[in-house]
Amino acid sequence: MTNPIQTHRDGPVLLVTLDRPKANAIDLATSKIMGDVFADFRDDPDLRVAIITGGGDKFFCPGWDLKAAADGDAVDGDYGVGGFGGLQELPNLNKPVIAAVNGIACGGGLELALSADIILAADHASFALPEIKSGTVADAASIKLPKRIPHHIAMELLFTGRWFDVEEAHKWGLVNEIVPQAQLLDRAWEMARLLASGPPLVYAAIKEIVRHAEDHNFQDTMDQITGRKFKTVDTLYSSEDQLEGAKAFAEKRDPVWKGR
């Protein structure tokens, strides 16, 4: 059996391709590999941005591999260090992740895309949360989706499991951009390189602040920032990059970020 996860590294950018024909469904073994891949990405100081996409041009990911479940994979089994798909429960992932949705993203596949920071979608992509029709719950989506799009739209999608196309996804702000299929990865690489040229310590601080703010009120989060109680914020405020940003502005030049 070939490795279901293909990786390609180009400087500070890592491309991760979920490649499990026919549909790129995720079983327990694949999820564990994905967790290891993204943990390595998180811990590698030379990598700054990751792209996650699916193999082929029909499926991004349909989520949980029901055939594997029928063969004994437990739905509540060990998904690995990052939880399902390696991303949604990976602790301290403080680097930007771009999802390049190249086709159908439903169930856990849509939840995988929701775990990214930026979502680019091919012009033929489609989405659904069909768990309701199988008598189960789209757990991660039930947590995340009402925070990402209008509450009543999210509830309708969770309650009905209906399909919606990429134009509707863009309308509700679920995807950042709609891109012609042939140009999707090029656009993802362009975005990734732009982010990779930015200040990694600031990205880390942004991601930690955003995670905290999801469950805390404004003043609590501001107090954490001003008190330098976030590790990433404390590191940023004591860094060479913080000084470099001010110097570059004063000297009217582009900053050179070192991540320290």
N, C-alpha and C positions, 0 to 999 in steps of 0.2 A: 504494500500500500504506500502511495506517495504521501509526502508531508502535506497535510491539508492547509498549512499556513506557509505562504511564500513571503520572503522579505527581500527588500532591495534598499540598500543604503547608498545615499548620494550626499556626501558631506554631512551636514547637520540634520538632514531629513531622512526619515525612515518610512518606507512604503510597506504596509502590511496588507497582503491579499489573502482573503478567505477563499480557498479554492478547493471545494469539495463537491464535485459534480454528483448529481445533476443540479442541485439547487442551493448549494452552500449552506445546508443546515448544520447546526452545531450540536455535537454530542459531547459527552463528558470529557473524553480524551482531547477533543479539539479545543474545548474551552480551557482546559488546563494548559495546553500549548500556548494559546492566546494570552493567558495570564502571565506565563513565563516571558513571552515576547515583550509584552508591555511593561512588565516589571524591569526587564533588562533596559528597555528604552528609558524608563523613568530614572534608572540608576546610572546611566551612561552620561558623563558630563559633556561629551562631544556631540550628543544628539539633542536637538532642540525642538523639533516638530515631528509629529507622526501623521501619516495618512492611512486610513483604513478603508478598504474597498473590497468588492467581491470579484471573483473570477468570472469571465464570460460577460455577456451583455444582457442577460435576462434576469438574473437574480443577484441582488445584493446579499440578502440573507432572509430566509423564511422563519428563522428562529430555531426552536428546539427540534431536534431530529426525532420525529415520532417513530420511525422505523427502529432506531437504536433503543428508544424507550420500550418498544414492543419486544426487543431482544434482551431487555433486562436493565437498561440504563434507568436509574431512578430519578424522577423529576426533582427530588430533594437531595440528590447525590452531591458529591464533591466536585464543584465546578472549577476549582483551582484558586490561586491566590487573588485573582481579580474578580471573582464571581462569574456569572454567566457572560461569556464572550470576552472575558479578560479585562474589561474596562469599568463596568458600572460599580464595582465595589473595590477597585484597586486603591489602597490608601496612598495619600500624599503624591498623587500624580499631578505635578505642578507645571506641566508643559502642555502647550497647545496640541490638540488632536483634531484633525479634519476628517470628516466622513465624506467620501465620494460615493454617493448612492447610485449605483450603475443599473438598477433595475428594481425588482420587487423587494420591498422591505416590510415585512409583516411580522406580527407577534414579537418574539424576542429579537428579530432582525431590526425592527423599528426601535426597540429599546436599546439595541446596540448603537444605532445612529444617534439616539438621544444622549448617549454617554459621551459623544464628541462635543467639542466646543463650537465648531462651525460645520454646517451641513451644506454640501453642494450636491445637487441632484441632476441626473440626466433627464432630458425632456420626455422620456417615456417611463420614468419611475412611477411606481404606485405604492400605496401604503394601506395598511389595515391592522387592527388589533382584534383578530378573530377568536381570541380565547373564550369569549362569552358564548360562542356557538358550540364550544366543546365542554361547557360547564365548568370552566376554570377561570382564574383571574389573571389578567396581565399585571403582575405585581409591580414591577419597576415603572411601567407606564402609568399605573394608577397614582404613583407618587409624583412622577415627573411631569406628565403631560398637562395637568391642570395649572402647573406653574409656568408652562412655556407658551400656551395659547389660551384664548378665552375659555373661562371655566366651563361654560355651558356647551361649547363645541367639544371640548375634551370629554365631558361626560357623555355626550351623544356618541362619540366615537367609541368610547369604552363600553357603553351600554348596548350598542347595535352591532359592533364589529364590522361595520360597512367599509367598503373600499373607497378611497379617495385618491384623486390623481395629483400629479406634481403641482399643477396650477393652484389647486385648493390648498395644498400644503404650503405653498409660497404665500398665498393670500393670508393664511393664519399666522405666518411668521415661523413656521416649523422648519423651513429650509431657507438658507441665505440667498442662494442663486439657483436658477434653472439653466443648465448648460447643455448644448447639443451633445449627444452621446459620444461622438468622435472626439470631442474637445474636453471631455470631463476630466480625464487624468492630467492633461496639460494645464487646465485651470487649477486643479488641486495642487500640482507642483508649483505653479506660479504663486498661489496663495501661501503655500508652505515656505517657499524661499523668502517671500516678503516677511513672514513672521520670524523666520530663522535669522533675519538680519536685525531684528529688534532686540530689546533688552531682556534677556532670560530671567533675571531676578525680578523684574517688574511683572512679567507673566506669572511667575510663581506666586508673588504676593496677590495679584488679582485673583488667581484661582483659589487660594486659601481664603481670602476675604469673601468671595462669592459663595463658597461652600458653607462658611460659617453663617453668612447672612440669610441663607435659606431657612434656618431654624431659629434665628434670633432677631430681635428688633433692631431698629436703626441705631439707637443710642448705645446699646450693648456692643454692637459691632464697631462703632466709632471709638468707644472706650478701649476696645481691644487693640485697635490700630494705633491710637495716640499713645497708649501705654506700652506700645511695642511688645504686646503679648503674643502676637503671631510670630512664629519663628522666621517665616519668609520676610515679613515686614522688618523685623529686627536686623536680619541679614542684609536686606536692601539698604536700610538707612545707615549701615556701617560699612558699605561697600565702596570699592573703587569705582564701580559703575555709576553710583549716585553722584560722585564728584565729577566723573567724566561727563555726565549729562549736562551739568552746570557749566563746565569748562567749554564744552563744544558749543553750547548756546552763546556764551560770551564771546567765543572766538569765531563765531559764524561759520562753523564747519560741521560735517557729519560726525556723530559720535562713533567711537570704536568700543563696542561692548565686549567685555571679557568674561562676564558671568561670575565676577568675584568683587 
